[in-house]
Amino acid sequence: MIAIVTAADLMADATARLAAAGIEAPRREARLLLALALGVDSSALLPADREISDAEQTRFAVLVARRLRREPYARIAGKREFWSLDFALSPDTLDPRPDSETLIEAALAHIPDRAAPLRVIDLGTGSGALLLALLTELPRATGIGIDLLPGAAAMARANAAALGLTARACFIAGDWGAAIAAPADVILANPPYIKSGELAGLTPEIADHDPRRALDGGADGLEAYRSLAGDVARLLKPSGFAALEIGFGQADAVAAIMAASGLILQGCRADLAGVARCLVFVKRTKRGKLFK
């Protein structure tokens, strides 16, 4: 007699194994992996007594093994949801985190007319998540995303195509804004800001799978801000603003770096945990309402 294996059987076993490996929310992770193995929507309710075929069991076992090696679910699935949009990932792209949505919130709060034909620059674009998410909220805006890694720029182009934004977004490989001359109304950046000495202490999901270039901010975590400050000041229109993501406790230091390039701190926005996550800057000559 052939033993029948159900979804409940696989869920129970995988949940126990993931928990033993120290993975948070093991049952949720097991459910996501099972849905991926079965090719069904992860939000769908999967009957506990659903019989699982041998082929499906094999696919699930492979996925669980990858997660037990601390490969994050988003990497296994090949995509991450950001701003309610799906972004494909590659080894050259950072896995965008929910905290980074704070930049989109901050940017939208500083744009009085979302129908304006704005020009946006995204420095260190990665998967293109920041630029493309903002463009979905600004129907007449156009943008350019730049990343040092050609593979990241290629991935961002693919994401733009998948979202129907190819006509309004382009992506190039370059060193911050060195290859750009035209000014922008909005500049976005999520630079690397983790201290080099702290990288080894990151979770394996981050340390072993995100590109080091997207994480390593140098000895004090501020190296990237020093590098991009001049480009931000040069490329920002007098009526524009820049929204920069920062790490924990970096607000004052980043504000000082930007001030040395002629940029004034306009505002600070916290993430869902209450941590200062995004700083908004304007040019020193700027006063009053934006986009007059």
C-alpha positions in Angstrom: 0.0 0.0 0.0 1.3 3.4 -1.0 1.5 5.9 1.8 -0.4 9.1 1.1 1.5 12.3 2.0 -0.6 15.4 2.6 0.1 19.1 2.8 -0.3 18.9 6.6 2.4 16.2 6.8 4.9 18.2 4.8 4.1 21.4 6.7 4.6 19.8 10.1 7.9 18.3 9.2 9.3 21.4 7.5 8.1 23.7 10.3 10.0 21.6 12.8 13.1 21.6 10.8 13.1 25.3 10.0 12.4 26.0 13.7 15.4 23.8 14.7 17.6 25.8 12.3 16.6 29.0 14.1 14.6 30.5 11.3 11.9 33.0 12.4 8.3 32.3 11.7 9.0 28.7 10.6 5.4 27.8 9.8 4.9 30.9 7.6 8.2 30.1 5.8 7.1 26.4 5.3 3.7 27.6 3.9 5.4 29.9 1.5 7.8 27.2 0.3 5.1 24.7 -0.1 3.0 27.1 -2.2 6.1 27.8 -4.3 6.7 24.1 -4.8 3.1 23.5 -5.8 2.9 26.5 -8.1 0.0 28.1 -6.2 -0.6 31.6 -4.9 1.0 31.8 -1.4 -2.1 33.7 -0.2 -4.4 30.9 -1.1 -5.7 28.6 1.6 -4.2 25.2 1.0 -6.3 22.3 2.3 -4.5 20.3 5.0 -5.6 17.0 3.4 -4.4 17.9 -0.1 -2.4 15.0 -1.4 1.1 15.8 -2.5 2.6 13.9 -5.4 6.2 12.5 -5.4 7.3 15.2 -7.8 5.9 17.9 -5.6 7.5 16.4 -2.6 10.8 16.4 -4.3 10.5 20.1 -5.3 9.5 21.0 -1.8 12.4 19.1 -0.3 14.8 21.0 -2.5 13.3 24.4 -1.5 13.4 23.6 2.2 17.0 22.5 1.9 17.9 25.8 0.4 16.1 27.7 3.2 17.9 25.6 5.8 21.1 26.8 4.3 19.8 30.3 5.1 19.0 31.4 1.6 16.2 33.9 2.1 12.8 33.1 0.7 12.9 36.1 -1.7 16.1 34.7 -3.3 14.5 31.3 -3.6 11.4 32.7 -5.2 13.5 35.0 -7.3 11.4 38.1 -6.5 10.5 40.5 -3.7 7.3 42.5 -3.2 8.0 46.2 -2.7 5.4 48.9 -2.6 2.8 46.2 -3.6 4.8 45.5 -6.8 6.9 42.4 -7.7 10.6 42.9 -8.4 12.8 40.2 -9.8 16.2 39.8 -8.0 19.6 38.7 -9.2 22.9 38.1 -7.3 23.9 41.7 -8.3 20.9 43.3 -6.6 20.1 44.1 -3.0 16.9 42.4 -1.7 14.7 45.5 -1.1 13.4 45.7 2.4 10.1 47.2 3.6 12.0 49.9 5.5 13.1 51.3 2.2 9.4 52.1 1.4 10.0 55.0 3.8 11.8 56.8 1.0 8.8 56.5 -1.3 6.5 57.8 1.5 8.9 60.7 2.1 9.2 61.6 -1.5 5.4 61.6 -2.1 4.9 63.8 0.9 7.2 66.4 -0.6 5.6 66.4 -4.1 2.5 68.7 -4.1 1.5 67.8 -7.7 1.9 64.2 -8.6 0.8 64.9 -12.2 3.9 67.2 -12.7 6.4 66.1 -15.4 9.2 65.4 -12.9 12.6 64.0 -13.6 13.9 61.5 -11.0 17.4 60.0 -10.5 18.0 56.9 -8.4 21.6 56.5 -7.4 22.6 52.9 -6.7 19.3 51.6 -8.1 19.8 47.8 -7.7 16.6 46.1 -8.7 15.1 49.5 -9.6 12.6 49.2 -6.8 12.8 52.8 -5.6 12.6 54.5 -9.0 10.0 52.2 -10.4 7.8 52.3 -7.3 7.9 56.1 -7.4 7.1 56.3 -11.1 3.9 54.2 -10.5 2.7 57.1 -8.3 3.8 59.9 -10.7 2.2 59.3 -14.1 4.1 62.0 -16.0 7.5 61.5 -14.4 10.5 60.0 -16.0 13.6 58.6 -14.4 17.1 57.2 -14.7 18.6 54.6 -12.4 22.3 54.1 -12.0 24.2 51.2 -10.5 27.9 50.3 -10.4 27.1 46.7 -11.3 26.0 46.1 -14.9 24.0 43.1 -13.8 21.9 45.2 -11.5 21.2 47.7 -14.2 20.1 44.8 -16.5 17.8 43.4 -13.8 16.3 46.9 -13.2 15.5 47.1 -17.0 13.8 43.8 -16.9 11.7 44.9 -13.9 10.8 48.1 -15.7 9.6 46.1 -18.7 7.5 43.8 -16.5 5.8 46.8 -14.9 5.2 48.5 -18.2 7.5 51.4 -17.4 10.2 51.0 -20.1 9.1 54.2 -21.8 9.6 56.3 -18.6 12.6 54.7 -17.0 16.2 53.9 -18.2 19.0 52.2 -16.3 22.8 52.5 -16.8 25.9 51.2 -15.1 28.0 54.0 -13.6 29.7 55.4 -10.5 26.9 57.3 -8.7 26.0 60.3 -10.8 29.3 60.7 -12.7 27.7 59.8 -16.1 24.8 62.3 -15.7 24.7 66.0 -16.5 20.9 66.8 -16.7 19.5 68.0 -13.3 16.6 66.3 -11.5 13.6 67.3 -9.5 13.9 64.3 -7.2 17.0 62.2 -6.3 16.7 58.9 -4.4 19.5 56.9 -2.9 19.8 53.9 -0.7 23.6 53.7 -0.4 25.5 51.1 1.6 25.7 52.2 5.2 26.8 49.2 7.3 30.2 49.5 8.9 32.7 47.1 7.4 33.4 45.6 10.8 29.8 44.8 11.4 29.2 42.8 8.1 30.2 39.5 9.7 27.6 39.9 12.4 24.7 40.2 9.9 22.3 37.3 9.5 23.4 34.8 6.9 20.4 35.7 4.8 21.9 39.2 4.3 25.7 38.5 4.7 25.8 35.5 2.3 23.3 36.6 -0.3 23.2 40.4 -0.7 26.0 41.9 -2.8 28.7 43.2 -0.5 28.9 46.4 -2.5 25.3 47.2 -1.5 26.1 46.7 2.2 29.6 47.9 3.0 29.7 51.5 4.0 33.3 51.6 5.0 34.9 51.8 8.4 32.3 54.2 9.8 29.4 53.3 7.5 29.5 56.8 5.9 31.8 56.4 3.0 29.1 56.2 0.3 27.5 59.5 1.5 30.8 61.3 1.2 31.1 59.9 -2.4 27.6 60.8 -3.6 27.2 64.2 -1.8 28.8 66.2 -4.6 26.7 64.5 -7.3 23.5 65.1 -5.3 24.3 68.8 -4.9 25.3 69.1 -8.6 22.4 67.3 -10.1 19.6 68.6 -7.8 17.4 71.4 -9.3 17.1 74.5 -7.1 13.4 73.5 -6.6 14.1 69.8 -6.0 14.8 67.5 -3.1 16.8 64.4 -2.4 15.6 61.5 -0.2 18.4 59.4 1.2 18.1 56.2 3.3 20.3 56.0 6.4 21.3 53.5 9.0 20.6 53.5 12.7 22.0 56.6 14.4 23.5 58.1 11.3 21.2 61.1 10.9 23.4 63.8 12.3 26.6 62.6 10.6 24.9 62.3 7.2 23.3 65.8 7.6 26.8 67.2 8.3 28.2 65.5 5.2 25.5 66.8 3.0 25.7 70.3 4.5 29.3 70.5 3.5 28.1 70.1 -0.2 25.5 72.8 0.2 22.5 70.7 1.1 20.1 71.5 3.9 18.2 69.0 5.9 14.5 69.5 5.1 13.0 66.6 7.0 13.4 63.2 8.6 11.1 60.3 8.3 11.0 57.2 10.5 10.3 53.6 9.4 7.6 51.4 11.0 9.9 50.6 13.9 10.2 54.3 14.7 13.9 54.4 13.5 15.0 57.5 11.5 15.3 55.9 8.1 15.1 58.7 5.5 16.5 62.2 5.3 15.2 64.8 2.9 17.6 67.5 1.6 17.2 70.6 -0.4 19.8 73.1 -1.8 21.0 75.8 0.5 19.6 78.4 -1.9 16.2 76.8 -1.7 13.5 78.5 0.5 9.8 78.0 0.7 7.5 75.7 -1.3 8.9 73.0 -3.6 8.3 72.9 -7.3 7.1 76.5 -7.6 
